[in-house]
Structure formats: structure tokens, C-alpha cells
Amino acid sequence: MFTIRHRDKDSKARTGVLTTGHGSIPTPIFMPVGTAGTVKGILQRDLAEDIDAKIILGNTYHLYLRPGTDILEKSGGLHRFMNWSRPILTDSGGYQVFSLASNRKLTEEGVVFKSHIDGSKHVFTPENVVDIQRIIGADIMMVLDECAPFPCDRHYAEKSLALTHSWLDRAVVRYRATEPLWGYTQYLFPIVQGSTFDDLRRLSAEKVAAAGMAGNAIGGLSVGEPAEEMYRAIEVVNKILPDDKPRYLMGVGTPANILEAIERGIDMFDCVMPTRNGRNGMLFTSEGIINIKNRKWIDDFSPIDPSGPSPVSLNYSKAYLRHLIIAGEILGSQIASIHNLAFYMKLVSDAREKIEDGTFVKWKGRMVKKLSARA
């Protein structure tokens, strides 16, 4: 499933290939977030051609509530439903239950919650979350876990972690007792939790590693903690997680976060930032971060980004994009989202190239400063 191609001599960075039933994925990789079977405002054609997304992410909570597993099963799974032939990873929905659902009740058995759509009552267990993802047909499925809030005290973190580990055991049993529905292998990734407590992170990494799954994830980061705490947690965990399996850092992050995490041995990323921030006029460019709403761009007819991560980056000017965003035109959100996602894809592509030619650490140092600046 996962082959390491090259290791950086000066850091923990590496390149690899993750093989799934819907194609091979070069790593490090960024996964656009397609929560409800769509990356907001972007056609699948543009995802494949302009952005060249190798894999996208869907969400079990949202897909379970709407359109529902009955529709997804009748359609033959999410790939067919949304006309996407490349790999899909699905989050378990645990984070959404804890952040979106009102009046949730957490028990050893699972979590009882009310839909954010209509208030209807539902239950997620480690077992039925695996079953739902079998129906969705994700190439990579995640276990149900609890993402502890930041900050939280040690007592809460310990209780939360014990529950997450209990759910992990049950999810693995269910995974091994069931078969894929759509004729290709589905992998299950467990999730390391433990808040910002290093000893709990180590305990969780050991538990996750012992599960023996095809890949592993690190959750509960980028939830408000300082960046340096996130980087320290990655280092602690990656000393324990199997080196020969892909490591997925969930919900991260900025371009600088991604490069720092790659240096520490992370292979997979997802984040809503490129699309959400793009819709609000924030662009990630080779010249730094741009707030396209600023008046300084009103008569700037240069390309959105001369480095050209996608055709839209070269074909449209900053002035035109500013006009669209200020006017509230849907096209503005589309152009900004496509540009930002293509920028992220180029960033990880460049990182792979630099790892393989031995210049990653020096390049990363320059890029972190450049990409964190305001243009």
C-alpha cells in the first residue's frame, strides 16, 4: 500500500507512493476537503485538471445526514454518486459531532447527537461508523474518536483518550469482520489523540501503532494551540508511529504548517483553509498572503500569481478578482478557491521535488518566511 521512495538526509521528510483502489498518490500530499460530496464551488473537472487533486476528503457525519446512506448505497457509493474516479478519504465524523451537533451525549457505547440540519436524533458508534464508511466507499476510512478541545485539563484529556482507545479496539474488530461493498480495498486509519500532554500522546501513539493498520493519523492538533506545541507533538508521536506507514496530520493547515510538518515526517494533510479563506478573499501566492479586498489591488492588472499554479492564476488579474469578490460574484469564490488549492498542490509537489534532489531543508526555510509574509 505504501512505498517510501526517498528520504531527506537533513530531516525526517520523505517521499512515497500510497496505492489505493482508485489510483496511486504521491506523498507528501494535500487533500482538498469535499465535506458533503463536493469541494465547495469547484467542478470535479477542475479538481482533476486545473488543481490536479490526487485524493479528496469527504465527511461521514455530513454524508450520513445528507444525502444519507440509502441514497449513497443505491448510487453505488460516493465515487459514482459524485462522478469522481480518484481516491477519497472520509473523516469519521467525530469532530463534526463534537463541534456541530447540539445536546450530544457521550457514552462508552458511542455518541448520541442531534442533527444540525433538523434536530433529529442519531447515534454514532465505532461499529456503525465503519459500516457507514463501507457504504460511502472511501478508499481510506477513519475510526470514531473524540477530539479533545483546547485547552483542556489533564483529567479530561485522560478520560477522552481512554474512550478513544476503547472505540479504536471496537472499530478494528468491525473493520476486520466486514468486507468492502464496491469491489476494492478500503483501509482503516486509527487516530492519535492526547491533547498537548506529551506522555498521553506517546501512550496513544503506542496504542495506534499496535493496531497494525495500513496507515495512521494524528488528530487533535491545529485546534487553537500554539504552532510550536503542534510541532512538538508531531515529533513526539512520529518517534513511535511506524516509519513504513503513511502518517496523516488531520486538519492542518497553513502553507508554513505543512512544510514544518513535512520536515518532521508527515505524509498527508487536509484543511478547509484554501477554499474557506479563498471565498473570503485571502489568497496564498508565491509573493505571500494577499487580502484581495484591499484597495491596493483595485487597478493591479498583473496575474493573480505569476508563478501560475493553475491557469486561473495567470489568466485573471488581481483587479478583476478583487472586483468579483467585492461584488459578491460566485465566480470570484470559484477563481480564488481554484487558485488556492492549486497553490497547495504545487507546494507539496515542489516539496517532493526538493526532498528528492536533497535541497528540502534550505528551500523550506526560505519558503516558510516568504509564504508567511503579507504581500
Secondary structure, DSSP 8 states (H G I E B T S, - for coil): -EEEEEE-TTSS-EEEEEEETTEEEEESEEE-B-TTSS-TT--HHHHHTTS--S-EEEEHHHHHHTT-HHHHHHHTSHHHHHT--S-EEEE-SHHHHHHH-EEEEE-SS-EEEE-TTT--EEEE-HHHHHHHHHHHT-SEEE-------SS--HHHHHHHHHHHHHHHHHHHHHHHH---SSSS--EEE-EE--TT-HHHHHHHHHHHHHT--S-EEE-S-SSSS-HHHHHHHHHHHHTTS-TTS-EEETT---HHHHHHHHHTT--EEE-SHHHHHHHTTEEEETTEEEETTSGGGTT--SBS-TT-SSHHHHHSBHHHHHHHHHHT-HHHHHHHHHHHHHHHHHHHHHHHHHHHHT-HHHHHHHHHHHHHSB-
